[in-house]
Amino acid sequence: MYIFLSILIVLACLLLIGAVLIQKSKGGGLASDYSQGNQFMGYRKTTDFIEKATWSLAVFICVISILASFTITKPSAKSSISVSPVETSMPAPAPVNAPAE
């Protein structure tokens, strides 16, 4: 499930990058390329659509990221390496006597 949500996030990010690059700074966007105002959907509706798509994709990414964080499985408390009591209770090696001067 986590992989599926991660793929959705990546696709939404790519679409968001495209939507942001289509927009022109200072609100011009696609509307600045049209010379007539009576085109299909109108130029104002085009910029409204792109702005709504940008906000929708941003909210989608946030919600899916939160959902993906709940699908991450926590590591189990048991360790795959078992330590026997004999290994932990071994005596320390005897110190080596230093030669007297």
Biopython code that builds the backbone (N, CA, C, O; Angstrom):
import numpy as np
from Bio.PDB.StructureBuilder import StructureBuilder

atoms = [
    (1, "MET", "N", (0.821, -1.186, 0.000)),
    (1, "MET", "CA", (0.000, 0.000, 0.000)),
    (1, "MET", "C", (0.872, 1.259, 0.000)),
    (1, "MET", "O", (0.554, 2.261, -0.642)),
    (2, "TYR", "N", (1.979, 1.174, 0.740)),
    (2, "TYR", "CA", (2.878, 2.326, 0.817)),
    (2, "TYR", "C", (3.475, 2.640, -0.552)),
    (2, "TYR", "O", (3.621, 3.808, -0.911)),
    (3, "ILE", "N", (3.815, 1.621, -1.308)),
    (3, "ILE", "CA", (4.399, 1.834, -2.640)),
    (3, "ILE", "C", (3.374, 2.483, -3.568)),
    (3, "ILE", "O", (3.715, 3.384, -4.335)),
    (4, "PHE", "N", (2.122, 2.032, -3.503)),
    (4, "PHE", "CA", (1.060, 2.611, -4.324)),
    (4, "PHE", "C", (0.872, 4.092, -3.981)),
    (4, "PHE", "O", (0.757, 4.926, -4.880)),
    (5, "LEU", "N", (0.840, 4.416, -2.702)),
    (5, "LEU", "CA", (0.680, 5.820, -2.297)),
    (5, "LEU", "C", (1.896, 6.651, -2.695)),
    (5, "LEU", "O", (1.761, 7.823, -3.046)),
    (6, "SER", "N", (3.069, 6.053, -2.642)),
    (6, "SER", "CA", (4.276, 6.767, -3.057)),
    (6, "SER", "C", (4.246, 7.081, -4.553)),
    (6, "SER", "O", (4.668, 8.156, -4.979)),
    (7, "ILE", "N", (3.746, 6.139, -5.339)),
    (7, "ILE", "CA", (3.627, 6.375, -6.786)),
    (7, "ILE", "C", (2.628, 7.494, -7.060)),
    (7, "ILE", "O", (2.859, 8.341, -7.923)),
    (8, "LEU", "N", (1.509, 7.495, -6.317)),
    (8, "LEU", "CA", (0.530, 8.578, -6.470)),
    (8, "LEU", "C", (1.132, 9.938, -6.120)),
    (8, "LEU", "O", (0.855, 10.934, -6.788)),
    (9, "ILE", "N", (1.944, 9.976, -5.086)),
    (9, "ILE", "CA", (2.577, 11.236, -4.677)),
    (9, "ILE", "C", (3.535, 11.724, -5.759)),
    (9, "ILE", "O", (3.559, 12.913, -6.078)),
    (10, "VAL", "N", (4.318, 10.818, -6.322)),
    (10, "VAL", "CA", (5.271, 11.204, -7.372)),
    (10, "VAL", "C", (4.536, 11.726, -8.606)),
    (10, "VAL", "O", (4.934, 12.737, -9.184)),
    (11, "LEU", "N", (3.464, 11.039, -9.010)),
    (11, "LEU", "CA", (2.687, 11.496, -10.165)),
    (11, "LEU", "C", (2.051, 12.867, -9.903)),
    (11, "LEU", "O", (2.053, 13.735, -10.776)),
    (12, "ALA", "N", (1.512, 13.052, -8.703)),
    (12, "ALA", "CA", (0.916, 14.344, -8.363)),
    (12, "ALA", "C", (1.974, 15.444, -8.342)),
    (12, "ALA", "O", (1.699, 16.579, -8.732)),
    (13, "CYS", "N", (3.177, 15.114, -7.890)),
    (13, "CYS", "CA", (4.261, 16.096, -7.876)),
    (13, "CYS", "C", (4.647, 16.510, -9.298)),
    (13, "CYS", "O", (4.887, 17.688, -9.564)),
    (14, "LEU", "N", (4.703, 15.547, -10.194)),
    (14, "LEU", "CA", (5.029, 15.869, -11.585)),
    (14, "LEU", "C", (3.945, 16.740, -12.218)),
    (14, "LEU", "O", (4.254, 17.683, -12.946)),
    (15, "LEU", "N", (2.682, 16.429, -11.947)),
    (15, "LEU", "CA", (1.591, 17.260, -12.451)),
    (15, "LEU", "C", (1.634, 18.660, -11.847)),
    (15, "LEU", "O", (1.355, 19.647, -12.527)),
    (16, "LEU", "N", (1.983, 18.738, -10.570)),
    (16, "LEU", "CA", (2.077, 20.040, -9.910)),
    (16, "LEU", "C", (3.213, 20.874, -10.501)),
    (16, "LEU", "O", (3.071, 22.084, -10.675)),
    (17, "ILE", "N", (4.319, 20.241, -10.804)),
    (17, "ILE", "CA", (5.431, 20.954, -11.443)),
    (17, "ILE", "C", (4.978, 21.514, -12.784)),
    (17, "ILE", "O", (5.267, 22.664, -13.112)),
    (18, "GLY", "N", (4.267, 20.695, -13.559)),
    (18, "GLY", "CA", (3.760, 21.162, -14.843)),
    (18, "GLY", "C", (2.780, 22.313, -14.693)),
    (18, "GLY", "O", (2.833, 23.277, -15.457)),
    (19, "ALA", "N", (1.886, 22.222, -13.714)),
    (19, "ALA", "CA", (0.900, 23.286, -13.504)),
    (19, "ALA", "C", (1.566, 24.586, -13.077)),
    (19, "ALA", "O", (1.141, 25.666, -13.488)),
    (20, "VAL", "N", (2.592, 24.491, -12.266)),
    (20, "VAL", "CA", (3.281, 25.698, -11.818)),
    (20, "VAL", "C", (4.078, 26.317, -12.964)),
    (20, "VAL", "O", (4.138, 27.541, -13.089)),
    (21, "LEU", "N", (4.688, 25.481, -13.799)),
    (21, "LEU", "CA", (5.465, 26.014, -14.913)),
    (21, "LEU", "C", (4.579, 26.642, -15.987)),
    (21, "LEU", "O", (5.018, 27.547, -16.697)),
    (22, "ILE", "N", (3.352, 26.176, -16.111)),
    (22, "ILE", "CA", (2.429, 26.767, -17.085)),
    (22, "ILE", "C", (2.045, 28.178, -16.663)),
    (22, "ILE", "O", (1.879, 29.063, -17.503)),
    (23, "GLN", "N", (1.906, 28.381, -15.362)),
    (23, "GLN", "CA", (1.492, 29.688, -14.866)),
    (23, "GLN", "C", (2.596, 30.708, -15.078)),
    (23, "GLN", "O", (3.783, 30.388, -15.017)),
    (24, "LYS", "N", (2.190, 31.918, -15.324)),
    (24, "LYS", "CA", (3.150, 33.000, -15.445)),
    (24, "LYS", "C", (3.158, 33.766, -14.131)),
    (24, "LYS", "O", (2.128, 33.882, -13.466)),
    (25, "SER", "N", (4.298, 34.278, -13.766)),
    (25, "SER", "CA", (4.365, 35.038, -12.532)),
    (25, "SER", "C", (3.495, 36.290, -12.638)),
    (25, "SER", "O", (3.231, 36.770, -13.740)),
    (26, "LYS", "N", (3.064, 36.799, -11.538)),
    (26, "LYS", "CA", (2.200, 37.985, -11.442)),
    (26, "LYS", "C", (0.823, 37.738, -12.047)),
    (26, "LYS", "O", (0.140, 38.692, -12.419)),
    (27, "GLY", "N", (0.401, 36.482, -12.153)),
    (27, "GLY", "CA", (-0.966, 36.179, -12.543)),
    (27, "GLY", "C", (-1.266, 36.178, -14.021)),
    (27, "GLY", "O", (-2.434, 36.040, -14.384)),
    (28, "GLY", "N", (-0.288, 36.322, -14.902)),
    (28, "GLY", "CA", (-0.564, 36.324, -16.334)),
    (28, "GLY", "C", (-0.938, 34.945, -16.831)),
    (28, "GLY", "O", (-2.032, 34.748, -17.360)),
    (29, "GLY", "N", (-0.058, 34.010, -16.669)),
    (29, "GLY", "CA", (-0.308, 32.627, -17.042)),
    (29, "GLY", "C", (-0.651, 32.450, -18.502)),
    (29, "GLY", "O", (-0.110, 33.143, -19.363)),
    (30, "LEU", "N", (-1.537, 31.537, -18.779)),
    (30, "LEU", "CA", (-1.947, 31.265, -20.146)),
    (30, "LEU", "C", (-2.762, 32.404, -20.741)),
    (30, "LEU", "O", (-2.896, 32.500, -21.961)),
    (31, "ALA", "N", (-3.303, 33.264, -19.895)),
    (31, "ALA", "CA", (-4.150, 34.348, -20.391)),
    (31, "ALA", "C", (-3.354, 35.344, -21.227)),
    (31, "ALA", "O", (-3.932, 35.992, -22.099)),
    (32, "SER", "N", (-2.081, 35.486, -21.001)),
    (32, "SER", "CA", (-1.294, 36.476, -21.740)),
    (32, "SER", "C", (-1.047, 36.057, -23.188)),
    (32, "SER", "O", (-0.723, 36.901, -24.023)),
    (33, "ASP", "N", (-1.196, 34.761, -23.499)),
    (33, "ASP", "CA", (-0.949, 34.292, -24.856)),
    (33, "ASP", "C", (-2.151, 34.457, -25.778)),
    (33, "ASP", "O", (-2.009, 34.367, -26.998)),
    (34, "TYR", "N", (-3.302, 34.690, -25.226)),
    (34, "TYR", "CA", (-4.507, 34.806, -26.041)),
    (34, "TYR", "C", (-4.769, 36.267, -26.374)),
    (34, "TYR", "O", (-4.708, 37.132, -25.500)),
    (35, "SER", "N", (-5.061, 36.537, -27.640)),
    (35, "SER", "CA", (-5.344, 37.916, -28.038)),
    (35, "SER", "C", (-6.834, 38.203, -28.003)),
    (35, "SER", "O", (-7.236, 39.365, -27.938)),
    (36, "GLN", "N", (-7.663, 37.162, -28.046)),
    (36, "GLN", "CA", (-9.101, 37.367, -28.017)),
    (36, "GLN", "C", (-9.668, 36.802, -26.719)),
    (36, "GLN", "O", (-9.201, 35.788, -26.200)),
    (37, "GLY", "N", (-10.678, 37.485, -26.218)),
    (37, "GLY", "CA", (-11.284, 37.057, -24.971)),
    (37, "GLY", "C", (-12.440, 36.100, -25.161)),
    (37, "GLY", "O", (-12.953, 35.583, -24.168)),
    (38, "ASN", "N", (-12.884, 35.832, -26.394)),
    (38, "ASN", "CA", (-14.051, 34.994, -26.599)),
    (38, "ASN", "C", (-13.681, 33.595, -27.097)),
    (38, "ASN", "O", (-14.437, 33.001, -27.865)),
    (39, "GLN", "N", (-12.567, 33.075, -26.687)),
    (39, "GLN", "CA", (-12.161, 31.733, -27.097)),
    (39, "GLN", "C", (-12.880, 30.705, -26.237)),
    (39, "GLN", "O", (-13.550, 31.047, -25.263)),
    (40, "PHE", "N", (-12.729, 29.450, -26.611)),
    (40, "PHE", "CA", (-13.389, 28.387, -25.874)),
    (40, "PHE", "C", (-12.932, 28.406, -24.421)),
    (40, "PHE", "O", (-11.731, 28.444, -24.153)),
    (41, "MET", "N", (-13.844, 28.380, -23.505)),
    (41, "MET", "CA", (-13.643, 28.463, -22.053)),
    (41, "MET", "C", (-13.169, 29.839, -21.625)),
    (41, "MET", "O", (-13.191, 30.133, -20.430)),
    (42, "GLY", "N", (-12.752, 30.678, -22.522)),
    (42, "GLY", "CA", (-12.297, 32.008, -22.128)),
    (42, "GLY", "C", (-10.948, 31.950, -21.453)),
    (42, "GLY", "O", (-10.591, 30.934, -20.857)),
    (43, "TYR", "N", (-10.203, 33.019, -21.540)),
    (43, "TYR", "CA", (-8.860, 32.994, -20.957)),
    (43, "TYR", "C", (-8.893, 33.124, -19.450)),
    (43, "TYR", "O", (-7.990, 32.626, -18.777)),
    (44, "ARG", "N", (-9.903, 33.777, -18.896)),
    (44, "ARG", "CA", (-9.975, 33.887, -17.440)),
    (44, "ARG", "C", (-10.299, 32.541, -16.806)),
    (44, "ARG", "O", (-9.781, 32.213, -15.738)),
    (45, "LYS", "N", (-11.144, 31.771, -17.453)),
    (45, "LYS", "CA", (-11.479, 30.465, -16.915)),
    (45, "LYS", "C", (-10.284, 29.513, -16.997)),
    (45, "LYS", "O", (-10.146, 28.612, -16.170)),
    (46, "THR", "N", (-9.433, 29.714, -17.983)),
    (46, "THR", "CA", (-8.241, 28.869, -18.103)),
    (46, "THR", "C", (-7.310, 29.099, -16.920)),
    (46, "THR", "O", (-6.819, 28.137, -16.330)),
    (47, "THR", "N", (-7.063, 30.343, -16.568)),
    (47, "THR", "CA", (-6.182, 30.618, -15.431)),
    (47, "THR", "C", (-6.835, 30.190, -14.128)),
    (47, "THR", "O", (-6.144, 29.744, -13.212)),
    (48, "ASP", "N", (-8.172, 30.318, -14.025)),
    (48, "ASP", "CA", (-8.855, 29.843, -12.824)),
    (48, "ASP", "C", (-8.708, 28.327, -12.686)),
    (48, "ASP", "O", (-8.496, 27.808, -11.590)),
    (49, "PHE", "N", (-8.824, 27.629, -13.816)),
    (49, "PHE", "CA", (-8.686, 26.174, -13.788)),
    (49, "PHE", "C", (-7.286, 25.763, -13.340)),
    (49, "PHE", "O", (-7.137, 24.863, -12.514)),
    (50, "ILE", "N", (-6.274, 26.411, -13.873)),
    (50, "ILE", "CA", (-4.893, 26.053, -13.518)),
    (50, "ILE", "C", (-4.616, 26.377, -12.053)),
    (50, "ILE", "O", (-3.917, 25.628, -11.370)),
    (51, "GLU", "N", (-5.160, 27.485, -11.574)),
    (51, "GLU", "CA", (-4.959, 27.835, -10.168)),
    (51, "GLU", "C", (-5.659, 26.824, -9.263)),
    (51, "GLU", "O", (-5.098, 26.415, -8.246)),
    (52, "LYS", "N", (-6.870, 26.418, -9.618)),
    (52, "LYS", "CA", (-7.581, 25.420, -8.823)),
    (52, "LYS", "C", (-6.863, 24.068, -8.892)),
    (52, "LYS", "O", (-6.793, 23.344, -7.899)),
    (53, "ALA", "N", (-6.337, 23.738, -10.062)),
    (53, "ALA", "CA", (-5.593, 22.485, -10.191)),
    (53, "ALA", "C", (-4.337, 22.503, -9.329)),
    (53, "ALA", "O", (-3.982, 21.490, -8.727)),
    (54, "THR", "N", (-3.670, 23.639, -9.265)),
    (54, "THR", "CA", (-2.458, 23.762, -8.447)),
    (54, "THR", "C", (-2.781, 23.544, -6.971)),
    (54, "THR", "O", (-2.106, 22.777, -6.286)),
    (55, "TRP", "N", (-3.818, 24.226, -6.492)),
    (55, "TRP", "CA", (-4.193, 24.075, -5.085)),
    (55, "TRP", "C", (-4.702, 22.665, -4.796)),
    (55, "TRP", "O", (-4.411, 22.099, -3.743)),
    (56, "SER", "N", (-5.453, 22.108, -5.724)),
    (56, "SER", "CA", (-5.979, 20.749, -5.520)),
    (56, "SER", "C", (-4.847, 19.726, -5.456)),
    (56, "SER", "O", (-4.864, 18.833, -4.609)),
    (57, "LEU", "N", (-3.872, 19.855, -6.342)),
    (57, "LEU", "CA", (-2.737, 18.923, -6.321)),
    (57, "LEU", "C", (-1.913, 19.077, -5.046)),
    (57, "LEU", "O", (-1.432, 18.087, -4.494)),
    (58, "ALA", "N", (-1.750, 20.306, -4.578)),
    (58, "ALA", "CA", (-0.992, 20.529, -3.341)),
    (58, "ALA", "C", (-1.705, 19.887, -2.149)),
    (58, "ALA", "O", (-1.065, 19.247, -1.315)),
    (59, "VAL", "N", (-3.016, 20.055, -2.066)),
    (59, "VAL", "CA", (-3.779, 19.444, -0.972)),
    (59, "VAL", "C", (-3.752, 17.928, -1.104)),
    (59, "VAL", "O", (-3.625, 17.224, -0.102)),
    (60, "PHE", "N", (-3.870, 17.415, -2.324)),
    (60, "PHE", "CA", (-3.818, 15.971, -2.565)),
    (60, "PHE", "C", (-2.500, 15.387, -2.085)),
    (60, "PHE", "O", (-2.482, 14.339, -1.440)),
    (61, "ILE", "N", (-1.399, 16.057, -2.393)),
    (61, "ILE", "CA", (-0.076, 15.570, -1.974)),
    (61, "ILE", "C", (0.026, 15.546, -0.456)),
    (61, "ILE", "O", (0.557, 14.592, 0.112)),
    (62, "CYS", "N", (-0.474, 16.579, 0.204)),
    (62, "CYS", "CA", (-0.415, 16.615, 1.671)),
    (62, "CYS", "C", (-1.237, 15.493, 2.295)),
    (62, "CYS", "O", (-0.771, 14.818, 3.213)),
    (63, "VAL", "N", (-2.457, 15.290, 1.800)),
    (63, "VAL", "CA", (-3.331, 14.260, 2.372)),
    (63, "VAL", "C", (-2.756, 12.867, 2.123)),
    (63, "VAL", "O", (-2.738, 12.038, 3.032)),
    (64, "ILE", "N", (-2.292, 12.604, 0.919)),
    (64, "ILE", "CA", (-1.742, 11.283, 0.615)),
    (64, "ILE", "C", (-0.447, 11.038, 1.403)),
    (64, "ILE", "O", (-0.168, 9.906, 1.798)),
    (65, "SER", "N", (0.335, 12.087, 1.629)),
    (65, "SER", "CA", (1.558, 11.927, 2.426)),
    (65, "SER", "C", (1.221, 11.542, 3.863)),
    (65, "SER", "O", (1.895, 10.704, 4.462)),
    (66, "ILE", "N", (0.184, 12.154, 4.407)),
    (66, "ILE", "CA", (-0.227, 11.802, 5.768)),
    (66, "ILE", "C", (-0.748, 10.372, 5.808)),
    (66, "ILE", "O", (-0.428, 9.624, 6.732)),
    (67, "LEU", "N", (-1.544, 9.985, 4.820)),
    (67, "LEU", "CA", (-2.038, 8.608, 4.767)),
    (67, "LEU", "C", (-0.894, 7.609, 4.598)),
    (67, "LEU", "O", (-0.923, 6.528, 5.186)),
    (68, "ALA", "N", (0.098, 7.961, 3.810)),
    (68, "ALA", "CA", (1.237, 7.063, 3.601)),
    (68, "ALA", "C", (2.036, 6.870, 4.884)),
    (68, "ALA", "O", (2.606, 5.802, 5.110)),
    (69, "SER", "N", (2.078, 7.898, 5.721)),
    (69, "SER", "CA", (2.827, 7.764, 6.978)),
    (69, "SER", "C", (2.167, 6.756, 7.921)),
    (69, "SER", "O", (2.841, 6.150, 8.753)),
    (70, "PHE", "N", (0.846, 6.577, 7.789)),
    (70, "PHE", "CA", (0.172, 5.586, 8.622)),
    (70, "PHE", "C", (0.350, 4.166, 8.106)),
    (70, "PHE", "O", (0.157, 3.210, 8.857)),
    (71, "THR", "N", (0.710, 4.015, 6.859)),
    (71, "THR", "CA", (0.866, 2.675, 6.301)),
    (71, "THR", "C", (2.260, 2.103, 6.516)),
    (71, "THR", "O", (2.484, 0.925, 6.239)),
    (72, "ILE", "N", (3.191, 2.895, 6.996)),
    (72, "ILE", "CA", (4.545, 2.399, 7.240)),
    (72, "ILE", "C", (4.502, 1.441, 8.423)),
    (72, "ILE", "O", (3.994, 1.781, 9.491)),
    (73, "THR", "N", (5.030, 0.265, 8.227)),
    (73, "THR", "CA", (5.044, -0.719, 9.314)),
    (73, "THR", "C", (6.227, -0.458, 10.227)),
    (73, "THR", "O", (7.329, -0.133, 9.785)),
    (74, "LYS", "N", (5.964, -0.610, 11.493)),
    (74, "LYS", "CA", (7.019, -0.413, 12.487)),
    (74, "LYS", "C", (7.822, -1.702, 12.615)),
    (74, "LYS", "O", (7.266, -2.795, 12.503)),
    (75, "PRO", "N", (9.123, -1.580, 12.849)),
    (75, "PRO", "CA", (9.929, -2.799, 13.002)),
    (75, "PRO", "C", (9.507, -3.563, 14.253)),
    (75, "PRO", "O", (9.106, -2.965, 15.251)),
    (76, "SER", "N", (9.600, -4.873, 14.189)),
    (76, "SER", "CA", (9.203, -5.698, 15.333)),
    (76, "SER", "C", (10.199, -5.549, 16.472)),
    (76, "SER", "O", (11.367, -5.219, 16.262)),
    (77, "ALA", "N", (9.714, -5.799, 17.678)),
    (77, "ALA", "CA", (10.550, -5.649, 18.869)),
    (77, "ALA", "C", (11.555, -6.784, 18.988)),
    (77, "ALA", "O", (12.597, -6.629, 19.626)),
    (78, "LYS", "N", (11.250, -7.920, 18.380)),
    (78, "LYS", "CA", (12.155, -9.062, 18.465)),
    (78, "LYS", "C", (13.325, -8.855, 17.514)),
    (78, "LYS", "O", (13.157, -8.376, 16.393)),
    (79, "SER", "N", (14.487, -9.215, 17.973)),
    (79, "SER", "CA", (15.676, -9.128, 17.136)),
    (79, "SER", "C", (15.891, -10.457, 16.436)),
    (79, "SER", "O", (15.584, -11.512, 16.991)),
    (80, "SER", "N", (16.408, -10.411, 15.236)),
    (80, "SER", "CA", (16.677, -11.644, 14.515)),
    (80, "SER", "C", (17.929, -12.338, 15.039)),
    (80, "SER", "O", (18.157, -13.511, 14.743)),
    (81, "ILE", "N", (18.730, -11.633, 15.802)),
    (81, "ILE", "CA", (19.945, -12.212, 16.387)),
    (81, "ILE", "C", (19.663, -12.482, 17.855)),
    (81, "ILE", "O", (19.386, -11.557, 18.618)),
    (82, "SER", "N", (19.731, -13.730, 18.247)),
    (82, "SER", "CA", (19.496, -14.063, 19.649)),
    (82, "SER", "C", (20.839, -14.214, 20.356)),
    (82, "SER", "O", (21.761, -14.848, 19.843)),
    (83, "VAL", "N", (20.927, -13.632, 21.521)),
    (83, "VAL", "CA", (22.153, -13.685, 22.309)),
    (83, "VAL", "C", (21.906, -14.650, 23.459)),
    (83, "VAL", "O", (20.968, -14.468, 24.236)),
    (84, "SER", "N", (22.740, -15.671, 23.570)),
    (84, "SER", "CA", (22.574, -16.646, 24.645)),
    (84, "SER", "C", (23.181, -16.087, 25.928)),
    (84, "SER", "O", (24.092, -15.260, 25.881)),
    (85, "PRO", "N", (22.672, -16.542, 27.074)),
    (85, "PRO", "CA", (23.204, -16.047, 28.351)),
    (85, "PRO", "C", (24.665, -16.404, 28.557)),
    (85, "PRO", "O", (25.364, -15.710, 29.295)),
    (86, "VAL", "N", (25.149, -17.472, 27.923)),
    (86, "VAL", "CA", (26.543, -17.875, 28.091)),
    (86, "VAL", "C", (27.462, -16.789, 27.520)),
    (86, "VAL", "O", (28.504, -16.485, 28.100)),
    (87, "GLU", "N", (27.073, -16.212, 26.389)),
    (87, "GLU", "CA", (27.922, -15.197, 25.759)),
    (87, "GLU", "C", (28.007, -13.924, 26.587)),
    (87, "GLU", "O", (29.040, -13.254, 26.590)),
    (88, "THR", "N", (26.951, -13.591, 27.277)),
    (88, "THR", "CA", (26.957, -12.345, 28.040)),
    (88, "THR", "C", (27.575, -12.511, 29.418)),
    (88, "THR", "O", (27.959, -11.521, 30.041)),
    (89, "SER", "N", (27.681, -13.750, 29.911)),
    (89, "SER", "CA", (28.203, -13.943, 31.263)),
    (89, "SER", "C", (29.638, -14.466, 31.277)),
    (89, "SER", "O", (30.092, -15.013, 32.282)),
    (90, "MET", "N", (30.335, -14.301, 30.186)),
    (90, "MET", "CA", (31.722, -14.767, 30.153)),
    (90, "MET", "C", (32.589, -13.859, 31.029)),
    (90, "MET", "O", (32.405, -12.642, 31.039)),
    (91, "PRO", "N", (33.540, -14.458, 31.765)),
    (91, "PRO", "CA", (34.398, -13.621, 32.626)),
    (91, "PRO", "C", (35.359, -12.784, 31.801)),
    (91, "PRO", "O", (35.722, -13.145, 30.682)),
    (92, "ALA", "N", (35.754, -11.680, 32.365)),
    (92, "ALA", "CA", (36.704, -10.797, 31.685)),
    (92, "ALA", "C", (38.073, -11.460, 31.681)),
    (92, "ALA", "O", (38.404, -12.196, 32.610)),
    (93, "PRO", "N", (38.879, -11.208, 30.642)),
    (93, "PRO", "CA", (40.206, -11.825, 30.611)),
    (93, "PRO", "C", (41.071, -11.309, 31.780)),
    (93, "PRO", "O", (40.931, -10.170, 32.225)),
    (94, "ALA", "N", (41.954, -12.174, 32.251)),
    (94, "ALA", "CA", (42.825, -11.808, 33.361)),
    (94, "ALA", "C", (43.811, -10.747, 32.909)),
    (94, "ALA", "O", (44.335, -10.832, 31.799)),
    (95, "PRO", "N", (44.077, -9.740, 33.751)),
    (95, "PRO", "CA", (45.029, -8.685, 33.358)),
    (95, "PRO", "C", (46.457, -9.244, 33.308)),
    (95, "PRO", "O", (46.819, -10.132, 34.079)),
    (96, "VAL", "N", (47.230, -8.718, 32.411)),
    (96, "VAL", "CA", (48.614, -9.140, 32.250)),
    (96, "VAL", "C", (49.454, -8.295, 33.221)),
    (96, "VAL", "O", (49.352, -7.068, 33.258)),
    (97, "ASN", "N", (50.287, -8.995, 34.005)),
    (97, "ASN", "CA", (51.146, -8.264, 34.956)),
    (97, "ASN", "C", (52.236, -7.518, 34.201)),
    (97, "ASN", "O", (52.869, -8.057, 33.293)),
    (98, "ALA", "N", (52.436, -6.292, 34.586)),
    (98, "ALA", "CA", (53.474, -5.481, 33.977)),
    (98, "ALA", "C", (54.810, -5.835, 34.643)),
    (98, "ALA", "O", (54.843, -6.111, 35.842)),
    (99, "PRO", "N", (55.902, -5.830, 33.885)),
    (99, "PRO", "CA", (57.197, -6.156, 34.496)),
    (99, "PRO", "C", (57.623, -5.057, 35.491)),
    (99, "PRO", "O", (57.401, -3.869, 35.255)),
    (100, "ALA", "N", (58.234, -5.479, 36.594)),
    (100, "ALA", "CA", (58.692, -4.524, 37.616)),
    (100, "ALA", "C", (59.970, -3.871, 37.158)),
    (100, "ALA", "O", (60.828, -4.516, 36.556)),
    (101, "GLU", "N", (60.096, -2.607, 37.437)),
    (101, "GLU", "CA", (61.307, -1.893, 37.021)),
    (101, "GLU", "C", (62.359, -1.906, 38.064)),
    (101, "GLU", "O", (63.436, -1.346, 37.861)),
]
sb = StructureBuilder()
sb.init_structure("model")
sb.init_model(0)
sb.init_chain("A")
sb.init_seg("    ")
for serial, (resi, resn, name, xyz) in enumerate(atoms, 1):
    if name == "N":
        sb.init_residue(resn, " ", resi, " ")
    sb.init_atom(name, np.array(xyz, "f"), 0.0, 1.0, " ", f" {name:<3s}", serial, name[0])
structure = sb.get_structure()
